[in-house]
């Protein structure tokens, strides 16, 4: 049901995922916690972010944490399931 609702509001996962967020801290999360960090659409919720990352990157997501920073951007930390490597995804997309 959540995946259907995500599709209703956003047809393309790239409407939700705007860009990767790369700082020293986010690169550390990739290496130590198997998490990727993205700037996402402010209107999206955690279920929609999970759907978009799973669809766009062909991975399984365990957990999504999000917040709106002082600059008004919505950041999402996405923890990947055990069988998937955040480092491999980041390298594939030129993030590392």
Secondary structure, DSSP 8 states (H G I E B T S, - for coil): -HHHHHHHH-SSGGGTEEEE---HHHHHHHHHH-EEEEEE-TT--HHHHHHHHHHHHT--EEEEEEEE-TTS-EEEEEEE-TTS-HHHHHHHTT--
